[in-house]
Amino acid sequence: MLIREHSEAIEQQTLSPYACLSSATKGRQRPEEKCPVRTDFQRDRDRIVHCKSFRRLKHKTQVFLSPEGDHYRTRLTHTLEVAQIARTIARALRLNEDLTEAVSLAHDLGHTPFGHAGERALNSLVAGGFHHYEQSLRVVDILEKDGQGLNLTYETRNGIVCHTTGKEADTMEGRIVRIADRIAYMNHDIDDAVRAGVMKETDIPKEITDILGTTTTSRINTMVMSVIEHSEGDTLKMSPEVQKVYEQLHQFMFDSVYSNDRVKHEEKKVPELIYLLFTYFMKHLDKLPPELRTAAQTESPQRAVCDYISGMTDLYATEKFKELFIPGSWKVN
């Protein structure tokens, strides 16, 4: 028996009836020989970790744009925290941790520079709109590996595109990532906001802290345990009490942090920066990377420019803007 087959047998013997078994995957977009060691979901995870889009997440904004400090979250550290929370829930419910981790690690690969401000800016410029979850799927299907894509399994791809709003993922593992994403960002955004002096832990209303606790650790633990203890069959949920205060906490964060003038001050510059980059490259398609120049011909110029800008890091987008629109110093040879 191959090592992979042994791992598949262990899954069949130990996982919940609601788990997605790697041996039962609906397969990849293109058939390929199976790995003798790794299951299909393990291969998905490894391909994601090794791809360029994953590495670029370290220089993409989570909430605070390019913060001057080593301990603020980036899109990469957010992704890792989602994966940790999701795996904890998956293990407790005896679901497939490898699939859960693969979806977690890939869910934000299509995110723009400058966080949701960049996403909103592109959404206003692209016919049909722009949504990072759809772009994440496009990244793994088409853009990675110079246009070859990562050729991931159906279940991983489905979890990626269904990780936020709208239709739920087909698998329990994909649904776990949606709830883990919400638990992660709510709590690390509080931590970052306190670090930035935008709010204090004691600002959180008492009716919330009485249920969730007063620290990041206690809040995450309360939410995770509520999901584990109250999920039934193929339905993931928190207790009504915890769900209610989670929603109250989300509203508190929207009022205190997400719409805070101090936090949003620099974001006001993002739409113009994205607009100028977008219009420049629409007029100068020859300045796109070679693979995207091809996409401009085979799909559309707008699609290719959108792919280019959405893949930029905060730093790269800023430097590209300076290069194109800010006059440089005269240099004497």
Rosetta blueprint (number, residue, H / E / L):
1 M L
2 L L
3 I H
4 R H
5 E H
6 H H
7 S H
8 E H
9 A H
10 I H
11 E H
12 Q H
13 Q H
14 T H
15 L L
16 S L
17 P L
18 Y L
19 A L
20 C L
21 L L
22 S H
23 S H
24 A H
25 T L
26 K L
27 G L
28 R E
29 Q L
30 R L
31 P L
32 E L
33 E L
34 K L
35 C L
36 P L
37 V L
38 R L
39 T L
40 D H
41 F H
42 Q H
43 R H
44 D H
45 R H
46 D H
47 R H
48 I H
49 V H
50 H L
51 C L
52 K H
53 S H
54 F H
55 R H
56 R H
57 L H
58 K H
59 H H
60 K L
61 T E
62 Q L
63 V L
64 F L
65 L L
66 S L
67 P L
68 E L
69 G L
70 D L
71 H L
72 Y L
73 R L
74 T E
75 R H
76 L H
77 T H
78 H H
79 T H
80 L H
81 E H
82 V H
83 A H
84 Q H
85 I H
86 A H
87 R H
88 T H
89 I H
90 A H
91 R H
92 A H
93 L L
94 R L
95 L L
96 N L
97 E H
98 D H
99 L H
100 T H
101 E H
102 A H
103 V H
104 S H
105 L H
106 A H
107 H L
108 D L
109 L L
110 G L
111 H L
112 T L
113 P L
114 F L
115 G H
116 H H
117 A H
118 G H
119 E H
120 R H
121 A H
122 L H
123 N H
124 S L
125 L L
126 V L
127 A L
128 G L
129 G L
130 F L
131 H L
132 H H
133 Y H
134 E H
135 Q H
136 S H
137 L H
138 R H
139 V H
140 V H
141 D H
142 I H
143 L H
144 E H
145 K H
146 D H
147 G H
148 Q L
149 G L
150 L L
151 N L
152 L L
153 T E
154 Y H
155 E H
156 T H
157 R H
158 N H
159 G H
160 I H
161 V H
162 C L
163 H L
164 T L
165 T L
166 G L
167 K L
168 E L
169 A L
170 D L
171 T L
172 M H
173 E H
174 G H
175 R H
176 I H
177 V H
178 R H
179 I H
180 A H
181 D H
182 R H
183 I H
184 A H
185 Y H
186 M H
187 N H
188 H H
189 D H
190 I H
191 D H
192 D H
193 A H
194 V H
195 R H
196 A L
197 G L
198 V L
199 M L
200 K L
201 E H
202 T H
203 D H
204 I L
205 P L
206 K H
207 E H
208 I H
209 T H
210 D H
211 I H
212 L H
213 G L
214 T L
215 T L
216 T H
217 T H
218 S H
219 R H
220 I H
221 N H
222 T H
223 M H
224 V H
225 M H
226 S H
227 V H
228 I H
229 E H
230 H H
231 S L
232 E E
233 G L
234 D L
235 T E
236 L L
237 K L
238 M L
239 S L
240 P H
241 E H
242 V H
243 Q H
244 K H
245 V H
246 Y H
247 E H
248 Q H
249 L H
250 H H
251 Q H
252 F H
253 M H
254 F H
255 D H
256 S H
257 V H
258 Y H
259 S L
260 N L
261 D H
262 R H
263 V H
264 K H
265 H L
266 E H
267 E H
268 K H
269 K H
270 V H
271 P H
272 E H
273 L H
274 I H
275 Y H
276 L H
277 L H
278 F H
279 T H
280 Y H
281 F H
282 M H
283 K H
284 H L
285 L H
286 D H
287 K H
288 L L
289 P L
290 P H
291 E H
292 L H
293 R H
294 T H
295 A H
296 A H
297 Q H
298 T H
299 E L
300 S L
301 P H
302 Q H
303 R H
304 A H
305 V H
306 C H
307 D H
308 Y H
309 I H
310 S H
311 G L
312 M L
313 T L
314 D H
315 L H
316 Y H
317 A H
318 T H
319 E H
320 K H
321 F H
322 K H
323 E H
324 L H
325 F H
326 I L
327 P L
328 G L
329 S L
330 W L
331 K L
332 V L
333 N L
